[in-house]
Amino acid sequence: MVRAVARVKPHVPEAAWPVLTSLRSLVGDGPVVGTPSFERVLAVAAHPDDETIGCGGLLALLADAGAEVHVCFATDGEATIGASSSATEVAVHRRHEAEAACAVLGTRPPRFLGLPDGALASRLDELRGELRVLVEELRPQALIAPWELDGHADHQAVHAALPSDIEVWGYETWTPLPPTWVVDVSAVYERKERALACYETAHQAFDVSAMLALNRYRSVHGLMGRGHAEAYFVR
């Protein structure tokens, strides 16, 4: 199948490539390429902006397809490095920015747990309980959350607190993951950029948009380096 696709490549209409790349991925040795068809999902982020960086494209695609897309932030991101305001003021700004970003992506209004930024590991039982209550309320078909080895203690704590009886789509922010699934987000990439631009407070630390370079790199996996893609580790 892989060799056949390579041979017919010059003769295939552009519109047919998404189908062919998905078919090839199902029989190849790399990640599956395609967009899942969930009707209800819950994305969990340790901090405002994690959701846009890690899975903003997928959230926008699902929302556009009519899915019920929920977002939950474990912290308000009040410990943002470089912010000139007090922690309380930063938390307020970050919440407003998260609401604006989620509106751009097309999700439902986000939930905020208000746990301490930078100290989620010390509140793991509380976080686990809060997420269990939310899952029981919303009944999502899948959770979209930081993958287990992402390079931030708060991100790892979020993953550790997830219920074990539901499908988890792990996304990458600080640390690239070994992908089992790749989603073409080219059609909504401009919205993902606009959503990330809502996080003016985060940009006081560094140019957060640099993290979106992962989406160009991931396009090599199944998209032949065209457009932009997000990678996930699904379990």
Contacts in CASP RR format, 6 or more apart in sequence:
PFRMAT RR
TARGET T0000
AUTHOR 0000-0000-0000
METHOD contacts of the structure
MODEL  1
MVRAVARVKPHVPEAAWPVLTSLRSLVGDGPVVGTPSFERVLAVAAHPDD
ETIGCGGLLALLADAGAEVHVCFATDGEATIGASSSATEVAVHRRHEAEA
ACAVLGTRPPRFLGLPDGALASRLDELRGELRVLVEELRPQALIAPWELD
GHADHQAVHAALPSDIEVWGYETWTPLPPTWVVDVSAVYERKERALACYE
TAHQAFDVSAMLALNRYRSVHGLMGRGHAEAYFVR
1 23 0 8 1.000
1 24 0 8 1.000
1 27 0 8 1.000
1 28 0 8 1.000
2 24 0 8 1.000
2 27 0 8 1.000
2 28 0 8 1.000
5 20 0 8 1.000
5 21 0 8 1.000
5 24 0 8 1.000
12 20 0 8 1.000
17 224 0 8 1.000
18 34 0 8 1.000
18 184 0 8 1.000
21 33 0 8 1.000
21 222 0 8 1.000
21 223 0 8 1.000
21 224 0 8 1.000
22 32 0 8 1.000
22 33 0 8 1.000
22 34 0 8 1.000
24 33 0 8 1.000
24 222 0 8 1.000
25 31 0 8 1.000
25 32 0 8 1.000
25 33 0 8 1.000
25 34 0 8 1.000
25 182 0 8 1.000
25 222 0 8 1.000
26 32 0 8 1.000
30 179 0 8 1.000
30 221 0 8 1.000
31 179 0 8 1.000
31 180 0 8 1.000
31 181 0 8 1.000
31 182 0 8 1.000
31 221 0 8 1.000
31 222 0 8 1.000
31 231 0 8 1.000
32 180 0 8 1.000
32 181 0 8 1.000
32 182 0 8 1.000
33 181 0 8 1.000
33 182 0 8 1.000
33 183 0 8 1.000
33 184 0 8 1.000
33 221 0 8 1.000
33 222 0 8 1.000
33 223 0 8 1.000
34 181 0 8 1.000
34 182 0 8 1.000
34 183 0 8 1.000
34 184 0 8 1.000
35 58 0 8 1.000
35 61 0 8 1.000
35 62 0 8 1.000
35 65 0 8 1.000
35 183 0 8 1.000
35 184 0 8 1.000
36 58 0 8 1.000
36 62 0 8 1.000
36 142 0 8 1.000
36 169 0 8 1.000
36 181 0 8 1.000
36 183 0 8 1.000
37 65 0 8 1.000
38 62 0 8 1.000
38 67 0 8 1.000
38 140 0 8 1.000
38 141 0 8 1.000
38 142 0 8 1.000
39 66 0 8 1.000
39 67 0 8 1.000
39 68 0 8 1.000
39 141 0 8 1.000
40 67 0 8 1.000
40 68 0 8 1.000
40 69 0 8 1.000
40 70 0 8 1.000
40 138 0 8 1.000
40 139 0 8 1.000
40 140 0 8 1.000
40 141 0 8 1.000
41 59 0 8 1.000
41 62 0 8 1.000
41 67 0 8 1.000
41 68 0 8 1.000
41 69 0 8 1.000
41 70 0 8 1.000
41 140 0 8 1.000
41 141 0 8 1.000
41 142 0 8 1.000
41 143 0 8 1.000
41 144 0 8 1.000
42 70 0 8 1.000
42 71 0 8 1.000
42 72 0 8 1.000
42 134 0 8 1.000
42 135 0 8 1.000
42 138 0 8 1.000
42 140 0 8 1.000
42 142 0 8 1.000
42 143 0 8 1.000
42 144 0 8 1.000
43 51 0 8 1.000
43 55 0 8 1.000
43 59 0 8 1.000
43 69 0 8 1.000
43 70 0 8 1.000
43 71 0 8 1.000
43 72 0 8 1.000
43 107 0 8 1.000
43 143 0 8 1.000
43 144 0 8 1.000
43 145 0 8 1.000
44 71 0 8 1.000
44 72 0 8 1.000
44 74 0 8 1.000
44 131 0 8 1.000
44 143 0 8 1.000
44 144 0 8 1.000
44 145 0 8 1.000
44 146 0 8 1.000
44 158 0 8 1.000
44 162 0 8 1.000
45 51 0 8 1.000
45 71 0 8 1.000
45 72 0 8 1.000
45 73 0 8 1.000
45 74 0 8 1.000
45 145 0 8 1.000
45 146 0 8 1.000
45 158 0 8 1.000
46 73 0 8 1.000
46 74 0 8 1.000
46 75 0 8 1.000
46 120 0 8 1.000
46 146 0 8 1.000
46 152 0 8 1.000
46 154 0 8 1.000
46 155 0 8 1.000
46 157 0 8 1.000
46 158 0 8 1.000
47 73 0 8 1.000
47 74 0 8 1.000
47 75 0 8 1.000
47 77 0 8 1.000
47 80 0 8 1.000
47 94 0 8 1.000
47 117 0 8 1.000
47 154 0 8 1.000
48 73 0 8 1.000
48 76 0 8 1.000
48 77 0 8 1.000
48 94 0 8 1.000
48 95 0 8 1.000
48 97 0 8 1.000
48 98 0 8 1.000
48 101 0 8 1.000
48 199 0 8 1.000
48 202 0 8 1.000
49 97 0 8 1.000
49 98 0 8 1.000
49 101 0 8 1.000
49 196 0 8 1.000
49 199 0 8 1.000
49 202 0 8 1.000
49 208 0 8 1.000
50 146 0 8 1.000
50 155 0 8 1.000
50 173 0 8 1.000
51 59 0 8 1.000
51 71 0 8 1.000
51 73 0 8 1.000
51 98 0 8 1.000
51 101 0 8 1.000
51 102 0 8 1.000
52 101 0 8 1.000
52 105 0 8 1.000
52 192 0 8 1.000
52 195 0 8 1.000
52 196 0 8 1.000
52 199 0 8 1.000
53 173 0 8 1.000
53 196 0 8 1.000
53 208 0 8 1.000
53 211 0 8 1.000
53 212 0 8 1.000
54 171 0 8 1.000
54 172 0 8 1.000
54 173 0 8 1.000
54 230 0 8 1.000
55 144 0 8 1.000
55 169 0 8 1.000
55 171 0 8 1.000
55 230 0 8 1.000
55 232 0 8 1.000
56 105 0 8 1.000
56 185 0 8 1.000
56 188 0 8 1.000
56 192 0 8 1.000
56 195 0 8 1.000
56 230 0 8 1.000
57 105 0 8 1.000
57 183 0 8 1.000
57 185 0 8 1.000
57 188 0 8 1.000
57 189 0 8 1.000
57 191 0 8 1.000
57 192 0 8 1.000
57 230 0 8 1.000
58 144 0 8 1.000
58 169 0 8 1.000
58 183 0 8 1.000
58 185 0 8 1.000
58 230 0 8 1.000
58 232 0 8 1.000
59 69 0 8 1.000
59 71 0 8 1.000
59 105 0 8 1.000
59 106 0 8 1.000
59 107 0 8 1.000
59 144 0 8 1.000
60 105 0 8 1.000
60 106 0 8 1.000
60 185 0 8 1.000
60 188 0 8 1.000
60 191 0 8 1.000
60 192 0 8 1.000
60 195 0 8 1.000
61 183 0 8 1.000
61 185 0 8 1.000
61 187 0 8 1.000
61 188 0 8 1.000
62 69 0 8 1.000
63 69 0 8 1.000
63 105 0 8 1.000
63 106 0 8 1.000
63 107 0 8 1.000
64 106 0 8 1.000
64 188 0 8 1.000
68 108 0 8 1.000
69 105 0 8 1.000
69 106 0 8 1.000
69 107 0 8 1.000
69 108 0 8 1.000
70 107 0 8 1.000
70 108 0 8 1.000
70 110 0 8 1.000
70 111 0 8 1.000
70 138 0 8 1.000
70 140 0 8 1.000
71 98 0 8 1.000
71 102 0 8 1.000
71 107 0 8 1.000
71 108 0 8 1.000
71 110 0 8 1.000
71 111 0 8 1.000
72 110 0 8 1.000
72 111 0 8 1.000
72 112 0 8 1.000
72 113 0 8 1.000
72 131 0 8 1.000
72 134 0 8 1.000
73 95 0 8 1.000
73 98 0 8 1.000
73 110 0 8 1.000
73 111 0 8 1.000
73 112 0 8 1.000
73 113 0 8 1.000
73 114 0 8 1.000
74 113 0 8 1.000
74 114 0 8 1.000
74 115 0 8 1.000
74 120 0 8 1.000
74 127 0 8 1.000
74 154 0 8 1.000
74 157 0 8 1.000
74 158 0 8 1.000
75 113 0 8 1.000
75 114 0 8 1.000
75 115 0 8 1.000
75 116 0 8 1.000
75 117 0 8 1.000
75 118 0 8 1.000
75 120 0 8 1.000
75 154 0 8 1.000
76 90 0 8 1.000
76 91 0 8 1.000
76 92 0 8 1.000
76 94 0 8 1.000
76 95 0 8 1.000
76 112 0 8 1.000
76 114 0 8 1.000
76 117 0 8 1.000
77 90 0 8 1.000
77 91 0 8 1.000
77 94 0 8 1.000
77 117 0 8 1.000
78 87 0 8 1.000
78 88 0 8 1.000
78 90 0 8 1.000
78 91 0 8 1.000
78 94 0 8 1.000
78 117 0 8 1.000
79 87 0 8 1.000
79 90 0 8 1.000
79 117 0 8 1.000
79 118 0 8 1.000
80 90 0 8 1.000
80 94 0 8 1.000
80 117 0 8 1.000
80 201 0 8 1.000
80 202 0 8 1.000
80 204 0 8 1.000
80 205 0 8 1.000
81 204 0 8 1.000
81 205 0 8 1.000
82 204 0 8 1.000
82 205 0 8 1.000
83 90 0 8 1.000
83 93 0 8 1.000
83 201 0 8 1.000
83 204 0 8 1.000
83 205 0 8 1.000
84 204 0 8 1.000
85 93 0 8 1.000
90 201 0 8 1.000
91 114 0 8 1.000
93 200 0 8 1.000
93 201 0 8 1.000
94 199 0 8 1.000
94 201 0 8 1.000
94 202 0 8 1.000
95 112 0 8 1.000
97 198 0 8 1.000
97 199 0 8 1.000
97 200 0 8 1.000
97 201 0 8 1.000
97 202 0 8 1.000
98 110 0 8 1.000
98 112 0 8 1.000
98 198 0 8 1.000
98 199 0 8 1.000
99 109 0 8 1.000
99 110 0 8 1.000
100 198 0 8 1.000
101 195 0 8 1.000
101 196 0 8 1.000
101 198 0 8 1.000
101 199 0 8 1.000
102 108 0 8 1.000
102 109 0 8 1.000
102 110 0 8 1.000
102 195 0 8 1.000
104 191 0 8 1.000
104 194 0 8 1.000
104 195 0 8 1.000
104 198 0 8 1.000
105 191 0 8 1.000
105 192 0 8 1.000
105 195 0 8 1.000
111 134 0 8 1.000
113 127 0 8 1.000
113 130 0 8 1.000
115 123 0 8 1.000
115 126 0 8 1.000
115 127 0 8 1.000
115 130 0 8 1.000
116 122 0 8 1.000
116 123 0 8 1.000
117 154 0 8 1.000
118 153 0 8 1.000
118 154 0 8 1.000
119 154 0 8 1.000
120 127 0 8 1.000
120 153 0 8 1.000
120 154 0 8 1.000
120 157 0 8 1.000
120 158 0 8 1.000
120 161 0 8 1.000
121 153 0 8 1.000
121 154 0 8 1.000
121 156 0 8 1.000
121 157 0 8 1.000
123 157 0 8 1.000
124 157 0 8 1.000
124 160 0 8 1.000
124 161 0 8 1.000
127 157 0 8 1.000
127 158 0 8 1.000
127 161 0 8 1.000
128 160 0 8 1.000
128 161 0 8 1.000
129 161 0 8 1.000
131 161 0 8 1.000
131 162 0 8 1.000
131 163 0 8 1.000
132 163 0 8 1.000
135 143 0 8 1.000
135 163 0 8 1.000
135 166 0 8 1.000
140 166 0 8 1.000
141 167 0 8 1.000
142 166 0 8 1.000
142 167 0 8 1.000
142 168 0 8 1.000
142 169 0 8 1.000
143 162 0 8 1.000
143 163 0 8 1.000
143 166 0 8 1.000
143 167 0 8 1.000
143 168 0 8 1.000
143 169 0 8 1.000
144 168 0 8 1.000
144 169 0 8 1.000
144 170 0 8 1.000
144 171 0 8 1.000
144 232 0 8 1.000
145 158 0 8 1.000
145 159 0 8 1.000
145 162 0 8 1.000
145 168 0 8 1.000
145 169 0 8 1.000
145 170 0 8 1.000
145 171 0 8 1.000
146 152 0 8 1.000
146 155 0 8 1.000
146 156 0 8 1.000
146 158 0 8 1.000
146 159 0 8 1.000
146 170 0 8 1.000
146 171 0 8 1.000
146 172 0 8 1.000
146 173 0 8 1.000
147 159 0 8 1.000
147 170 0 8 1.000
147 171 0 8 1.000
147 172 0 8 1.000
147 175 0 8 1.000
147 177 0 8 1.000
147 232 0 8 1.000
147 233 0 8 1.000
148 156 0 8 1.000
148 159 0 8 1.000
148 160 0 8 1.000
148 170 0 8 1.000
148 233 0 8 1.000
149 156 0 8 1.000
149 175 0 8 1.000
149 177 0 8 1.000
150 156 0 8 1.000
150 159 0 8 1.000
150 172 0 8 1.000
150 173 0 8 1.000
150 174 0 8 1.000
150 175 0 8 1.000
150 177 0 8 1.000
151 174 0 8 1.000
151 175 0 8 1.000
152 173 0 8 1.000
152 174 0 8 1.000
155 173 0 8 1.000
155 174 0 8 1.000
159 168 0 8 1.000
159 170 0 8 1.000
162 168 0 8 1.000
167 234 0 8 1.000
167 235 0 8 1.000
168 234 0 8 1.000
168 235 0 8 1.000
169 181 0 8 1.000
169 232 0 8 1.000
169 233 0 8 1.000
169 234 0 8 1.000
170 177 0 8 1.000
170 232 0 8 1.000
170 233 0 8 1.000
170 234 0 8 1.000
170 235 0 8 1.000
171 177 0 8 1.000
171 230 0 8 1.000
171 231 0 8 1.000
171 232 0 8 1.000
172 214 0 8 1.000
172 231 0 8 1.000
173 211 0 8 1.000
176 214 0 8 1.000
176 231 0 8 1.000
177 231 0 8 1.000
177 232 0 8 1.000
177 233 0 8 1.000
178 233 0 8 1.000
179 218 0 8 1.000
179 221 0 8 1.000
179 231 0 8 1.000
179 232 0 8 1.000
179 233 0 8 1.000
180 232 0 8 1.000
180 233 0 8 1.000
180 234 0 8 1.000
181 231 0 8 1.000
181 232 0 8 1.000
181 233 0 8 1.000
181 234 0 8 1.000
182 218 0 8 1.000
182 221 0 8 1.000
182 222 0 8 1.000
182 223 0 8 1.000
182 229 0 8 1.000
182 230 0 8 1.000
182 231 0 8 1.000
182 232 0 8 1.000
183 229 0 8 1.000
183 230 0 8 1.000
183 232 0 8 1.000
184 219 0 8 1.000
184 223 0 8 1.000
184 227 0 8 1.000
184 228 0 8 1.000
184 229 0 8 1.000
185 192 0 8 1.000
185 215 0 8 1.000
185 228 0 8 1.000
185 229 0 8 1.000
185 230 0 8 1.000
186 219 0 8 1.000
186 223 0 8 1.000
186 226 0 8 1.000
186 227 0 8 1.000
186 228 0 8 1.000
186 229 0 8 1.000
189 215 0 8 1.000
189 227 0 8 1.000
189 228 0 8 1.000
192 212 0 8 1.000
192 215 0 8 1.000
193 209 0 8 1.000
193 212 0 8 1.000
196 208 0 8 1.000
196 209 0 8 1.000
196 212 0 8 1.000
197 209 0 8 1.000
199 208 0 8 1.000
202 208 0 8 1.000
212 228 0 8 1.000
214 231 0 8 1.000
215 228 0 8 1.000
215 229 0 8 1.000
215 230 0 8 1.000
216 225 0 8 1.000
216 227 0 8 1.000
216 228 0 8 1.000
218 228 0 8 1.000
218 229 0 8 1.000
218 230 0 8 1.000
218 231 0 8 1.000
219 225 0 8 1.000
219 226 0 8 1.000
219 227 0 8 1.000
219 228 0 8 1.000
219 229 0 8 1.000
221 229 0 8 1.000
221 231 0 8 1.000
222 229 0 8 1.000
223 229 0 8 1.000
END
